[in-house]
Amino acid sequence: MSYRLIYIGLGLVVVAAIAFGFAFSTEGEPVVLPAPVESVSPLPGDLVPPQSFVEIDLKVGYRADIYVDGWPMADATFVEGTGVYRWAPSPSNPTINEWTPGQHTIRVVWDTIDGLADPGEYEWSFRVG
């Protein structure tokens, strides 16, 4: 008899865990990015730790200027073969030495490297906790 109560209790715990998972899931609408932007990290609206970095993946053949909270980030690393930019605050950066808690805005302004011009820009925000 007591083992039945244990099984019923475990079943209720599983049902409650699944219900909480659905109720508190952060999965929402997929992020729609402009055509040359393949991915960004952190995603718009994300809450990230202070050790986080910004990553922008553009289609190969594009170059970009990156602005963090309105400041140009000339020290972002760029891998031309993949189109990936990566940047994080550092003590050597003259404007942003570390992420401060709160909201931060990233703006990417791009154009093609060669051929016909295809300029554009994209901006999003995330929070550092």
N, C-alpha and C positions, 0 to 999 in steps of 0.2 A: 504494500500500500504506500509506504513512504517513498519508494523509488518513483511512483507515478507523480507524486507531488514535486519531486525534484525535476522530472522531465517537463512537467507543466510550467514550473518556474523558469527553467532554462528556455523553454519555448517563448514565454512572455518576454524574457530579456532579449532574445533575438529579434522578436517583432518590434520591441521598443527601440532597439539599436537601428533597425532599418528605417523606422518612422523618423527618428531624429536625423538620420543621414539625409533623407529626402527633405526634411523641414529646414535644415541648416546648410544645405549644399550651396556652394558659391558659383556653381556652373550657371552661366547665363547665356545671353545671346553671343554668338561668335563675333569676334572683332573683325570688321571689314576694313581692310587696308587698301590704299591706292595701289594701282598696278605695279609700279616699280618696287614697292616695298613688299618683301616676301614675309618678313616677321620682325617683331620688336619684342624686347624684353627690358624691363618688366612690362606686362600688358597694361593697357589703360585701366585705371582704378585699382590696381594691385596694391597690397600692403606688403612692403619688403623690409628686410633688416638693413641696418646701416652699412653692412659690408657689401651690399649689392652693386652691380655694375649695370651700365646701359649697353644694350646690344641692338644694332640695327642691321638687318640683312636686306641688301638691295640686290636687284637683278645685276648680273655681271654686265659691265659696260656703263654703269652709272657711278658718279661721284657725288658726295654730299658734304654739306656744312652742317654741323650739329651745334645746337644751342641748348644749354641747360639753364633754366630759369633766366633766360635772356642773355646769358653770357656765351660767347663763342668758345668752343672746345677744340682748339688747334692741336691738342696733344692726344686726340683719339687715335687708336691704332686702326689701320685699314689693311685688309688683305685683298688685294686687287683680284686675285684668282677666284675668290669666293664672293666678293662684294660685301663682306661683313666688317662693320665698324664696331669697336668696343671701347668704352670709356668708363672710368671710375674716378671718384675724387682721390687726390693724393696730396701729400704734404708739399710736393714740388709744383702743384698747380697754383698759379697766381690768384685765381678767383675763388675756387671751391676746393677747400682742403679736406672736407668730410661732409657726409650727408647730415643735414640737420633734421630733426623730427618734423614731420608735416608733409605738405604737398609740394611736389616738384613737377615742373613742366619741361618736356623735351620737344624741341622743334627741329625737324630735319628738312633742309632745303636741298633738292637734288637737280642734276642735269646729266645728260649723257657725256661720256668722255670724248667720243668721236661721232662723226656723222651728224644727222639732223638733231637739232635741239629738242629736248623733251623735258622742260623744267616743271617743277612742282614742289609742293611742300606738304608736310603732315605734322600735326602737333597732338600730343596726348599728355596726360598727367597720371601720376601714381603717388602713393604716400609712403613715407619712411616712418617706421614705428620704433 
